[in-house]
Amino acid sequence: MLKTFSVTDIGRKRKMNQDYVYSSEKSIGHLPNLFLVADGMGGHNAGEYASKVTVETIVETIADSPQTDPARIFDEAIQSANARIRKLSTVSPLLAGMGTTVVAATCQGKRLSVANVGDSRLYVVSSKNIRQITRDHSWVEEMVLRGGIGREEARSHPDKNIITRAVGAEDTVRVDFFSVSLEEGDTVLMCTDGLTNMLEDEEIRMIMNGARDIVERAQALVDAANENGGKDNISVVLIEG
């Protein structure tokens, strides 16, 4: 039986929350459950609109999909959201250039299926370690992989928020897929960069292990990110097997 909890917070610096989260422990289409995190971008309220429309489109597409393979289901749904965002961005100058990250996940027993576009993340956290499953689609991540800069330098790099893939950025979007085997005691953490830019991975693990239950874990992460500056919106989805 899954235990889940999700929270989104505006942070301490932003005037609006452009993050959008979705959590369903019940089946959606052929998926037994569904969890989504999106971090919108764009001026005015375009980023807020992009993340909301993307999540809603993904849920609608999955509900109607004849596919049974999670990767195919996620790909079809994210491509649908991408097409919708592209179309809507031509409707008004205020929506031009809008886009969003997205992380999608579903648990089938101890098997976790994940899809990712952008730099929002999914981790698997245990009492002893924390593993980032997704790979950021960002300029600094590309530089790290090429050996141009170190991981520590990347954390404080002035261009760390430049992403190389987003829903709505191009006519088609490339989606990364991951399949993970969960162990007893693992907790899945999905989050936007408002959390990971404020906290080191090891800090995240320690905060989660120091809390009594799933609700306290999620709130403690948000509180810590805000205490460290809260420079962006902060969203967290936690899943316990």
C-alpha positions in Angstrom: 0.0 0.0 0.0 1.5 3.3 -1.1 1.7 6.3 1.2 2.1 9.6 -0.6 2.2 13.3 0.2 2.7 16.3 -2.0 3.3 20.0 -1.3 4.1 23.1 -3.3 5.2 26.4 -1.8 5.8 29.8 -3.4 9.1 30.3 -1.6 10.4 33.7 -0.3 11.3 35.6 -3.4 8.7 34.9 -6.1 5.4 36.6 -6.6 3.6 33.6 -8.0 3.9 29.9 -8.0 4.8 28.4 -11.4 5.1 24.9 -10.1 2.3 22.4 -10.4 2.0 18.9 -8.8 -0.3 16.0 -9.3 -0.7 12.9 -7.2 -3.1 10.0 -7.6 -2.8 6.7 -5.6 -5.7 5.4 -7.7 -5.3 4.1 -11.3 -5.3 6.5 -14.2 -5.9 4.6 -17.5 -3.6 1.6 -17.5 -1.3 3.0 -14.8 -1.9 1.9 -11.2 -1.1 5.4 -9.9 0.4 8.6 -11.2 2.7 11.3 -9.9 3.7 14.5 -11.7 5.9 17.5 -11.0 6.2 20.5 -13.4 8.1 23.8 -13.1 6.8 26.3 -15.6 8.7 29.1 -17.3 7.6 32.3 -19.1 6.7 35.9 -18.3 3.5 37.2 -16.7 1.5 34.1 -15.7 2.7 32.0 -18.7 4.9 29.7 -16.7 2.1 29.0 -14.2 -0.3 28.3 -17.2 2.2 26.1 -19.0 2.8 23.8 -16.0 -0.9 23.5 -15.2 -1.9 22.8 -18.8 0.9 20.3 -19.2 -0.1 18.3 -16.1 -3.8 18.4 -17.0 -3.0 17.2 -20.6 -0.8 14.4 -19.4 -3.5 13.1 -17.0 -6.2 13.3 -19.7 -4.0 11.6 -22.3 -3.0 8.8 -19.9 -6.7 8.2 -18.9 -7.6 7.6 -22.5 -4.5 5.8 -23.7 -4.8 2.3 -25.1 -1.1 1.7 -24.4 0.0 -0.6 -21.5 3.8 0.0 -21.3 4.5 2.9 -18.9 7.3 4.4 -21.1 5.0 4.5 -24.2 2.1 5.9 -22.1 4.4 8.7 -20.7 5.9 9.5 -24.1 2.4 9.8 -25.8 1.1 12.0 -22.9 4.1 14.3 -22.8 4.1 14.7 -26.6 0.4 15.6 -26.4 1.2 18.2 -23.8 4.1 19.6 -25.9 1.8 20.0 -28.9 -0.8 21.7 -26.8 1.6 24.1 -25.2 3.1 24.9 -28.7 -0.3 25.7 -30.1 -1.4 27.8 -27.1 1.8 29.8 -27.2 0.8 31.2 -30.6 -2.6 32.4 -29.3 -1.4 35.4 -27.3 1.9 37.3 -27.1 1.7 36.9 -23.3 2.0 33.1 -23.8 4.8 33.2 -26.4 7.8 31.2 -25.4 6.2 29.5 -22.4 7.3 26.0 -21.4 7.8 23.7 -18.5 9.8 20.9 -17.0 8.0 17.7 -16.1 8.8 14.5 -14.1 6.3 11.7 -14.3 6.3 8.5 -12.2 4.3 5.4 -11.6 4.8 2.5 -9.1 3.9 -1.1 -10.2 4.8 -3.2 -7.1 8.5 -2.6 -6.5 9.1 -1.3 -10.1 9.2 2.5 -10.5 8.8 3.9 -14.1 9.9 7.4 -14.6 9.9 10.0 -17.5 11.7 13.3 -17.4 12.1 16.5 -19.4 14.1 19.5 -17.9 15.8 19.9 -14.6 13.1 18.9 -12.1 14.3 15.7 -10.4 13.4 12.3 -9.0 15.5 10.7 -6.3 15.3 7.4 -4.4 16.2 8.0 -0.8 17.0 5.4 1.9 18.4 5.7 5.4 22.0 5.4 4.1 22.0 7.0 0.7 20.3 9.2 -1.9 20.3 8.5 -5.6 19.3 10.9 -8.3 17.6 8.8 -10.9 16.8 11.5 -13.5 19.5 13.5 -15.4 19.1 17.2 -15.6 18.6 18.6 -19.1 20.6 21.8 -18.4 23.5 23.6 -19.7 25.6 23.2 -16.6 24.9 19.4 -16.5 26.2 19.1 -20.1 29.3 21.0 -19.0 29.8 18.7 -16.0 29.4 15.6 -18.2 32.0 17.0 -20.7 34.4 17.7 -17.8 34.3 21.4 -18.4 33.3 22.2 -14.8 33.1 20.3 -11.5 29.9 19.3 -9.7 30.5 21.8 -6.9 31.1 24.7 -9.4 27.9 23.7 -11.2 25.8 24.3 -8.1 26.7 28.0 -8.0 27.2 28.7 -11.7 25.4 31.8 -12.9 23.9 29.9 -15.8 22.6 26.9 -13.8 19.0 27.7 -14.6 19.4 27.4 -18.3 17.7 24.2 -19.4 18.3 22.4 -22.7 14.9 20.7 -22.9 11.4 21.7 -22.0 7.9 20.9 -22.8 6.8 23.5 -25.3 10.3 24.6 -26.4 10.3 22.8 -29.8 7.8 21.0 -32.1 8.8 17.6 -30.6 10.3 16.9 -27.3 12.8 14.2 -26.3 11.8 12.4 -23.2 14.2 10.4 -21.0 12.9 7.2 -19.4 14.1 5.2 -16.3 13.1 2.0 -14.7 14.1 1.5 -11.1 13.8 -1.4 -8.7 12.8 -0.2 -5.2 14.0 -1.8 -2.0 12.3 -2.1 1.3 12.6 1.3 3.1 13.1 3.4 0.0 11.3 6.7 -0.4 10.8 8.3 -3.8 11.3 12.1 -3.9 10.1 14.2 -6.8 10.9 17.9 -6.7 11.6 21.1 -8.6 14.9 22.9 -8.5 13.5 25.3 -5.9 14.4 22.5 -3.5 17.7 21.2 -5.0 19.2 24.7 -5.6 18.7 25.4 -1.9 19.8 22.1 -0.4 22.6 19.6 -1.1 21.6 16.0 -1.7 23.1 14.9 1.6 21.1 17.6 3.4 18.0 16.3 1.8 18.7 12.7 2.9 19.4 13.8 6.5 16.3 16.0 6.7 14.1 13.1 5.4 15.6 10.6 7.8 15.2 13.0 10.8 11.4 13.4 10.3 8.8 11.1 11.9 6.4 10.6 9.0 5.9 11.4 5.3 4.0 14.6 6.0 6.7 15.9 8.3 9.4 14.9 5.8 7.8 16.9 3.0 7.2 20.0 5.2 10.7 19.8 6.7 12.2 19.9 3.2 10.2 22.9 2.2 11.0 24.7 5.4 14.7 24.0 5.0 14.7 25.3 1.4 13.0 28.5 2.6 15.4 28.9 5.5 18.3 28.7 3.0 16.9 31.5 0.9 13.7 30.2 -0.7 14.8 31.8 -4.0 12.3 29.8 -6.1 9.0 27.9 -5.8 9.5 24.7 -4.0 7.5 21.5 -4.8 7.9 18.0 -3.3 6.1 14.7 -3.9 7.0 11.8 -1.6 6.1 8.2 -2.3 6.6 5.4 0.3 6.0 1.7 -0.6 
